[in-house]
Amino acid sequence: MRTVAADDLWLSPCHGRATTALHFTWVNDDARVAEAVRTLEAVLARFDPRPHWGKVFTLDAATVRGHYPRLADFRELAARHDPHRKFGNTFLDTYVY
């Protein structure tokens, strides 16, 4: 566990609030890891958790998007600067756009 100061980065898990981050080292067993992550997510749901984009999470796209209050602003900025999504990918299509 570690604490992280609030920041002003729109897609940061720490945007606008101090955050406690939980870090784990997982075993090489996707099914067991997914089950453990789902359990953790359920327990932490009442705290408005924001999953880290580069880490393991099992939340559906609508739930993830709901935890990032400046996501619409990011989408607008991305549309202006990368209208053809040259820097996009399937993950971004699912969770951001």
N, C-alpha and C positions, 0 to 999 in steps of 0.2 A: 504494500500500500504506500502511496505517496500523495502529497497534496500539491496542487498546481494552482498558481495564481490565475485570476481571471485575465482574459485577453480580449482584444477587439477584432479577432479574425473570424469572419462570418461562418466558416465551416469547421471551426475548432470545437472540440468537446468542451473547452473551457471558455467559450465565448460568453462574456458578460457575467461570469460567476466563478468564484473559486471552486475548485473541483477536487474530489478525492478519486484517485485512479487506482484500480485494482489490476495487478499484473499476474499472469500465470504462465507457467511452462507446462505445456500439454504433452500427453503421451501420444504416440503415433497410432491413434485409434479414433478415426473420424466420428464413428457412431457414439462412442462414449464421451468424446469431447462435446459433440453437439448436444447430447443429453445434459451434460453438466452446464453448458452455456445457457441452455433454455431454462434450467432451474435457477441459475443466477439472475438471469434477466427477469424472471417472474418475481423473485424476491426484491430486486432493485427497482421494479417498475414504479413504485410509489414515489421514488426520488427523482423522477424525470431524467433518467440516464440518457446520455448521448454516446452511442458507440463510436469508437475510434474507427475512422474509415479504413485504416490499414490493418485492423485486427479482426479476430474471429467474432462474429455475432450471428444470431439466427432470426433477428426481428425482421418482419416483412417491410417492404419499401415504404408503405404509407406511414407506418409507425416511426421508422427512422426519420423520414422527412418531417414529421410532426415535432420532432425534438430540436430542430434547427430553425430558429425564428427568422434568420436572414437568408434562408435558402432561396426564396423568390428573388431577392436582390442579387444573389449570386447568379441565378439563371439569367436574369436580365443582362448582367455584365458579360456573362459568357456568350450570350446570343449576339451581343454587339461586337465582341472581339474574336469569336470563333463561330460564326453563323453556320458553318458546314460541319461543325464538331470534328474538325481534324484531330483535335486532342482528346476526343471522346473514346469510350469503350463500352462494353456490355455492362460492366459494373456501374458506370456513371449513368448509362441509359436507364438502368433499373432503379437506382437509389437517389439520383440527383435530378434527372430530367423526367 
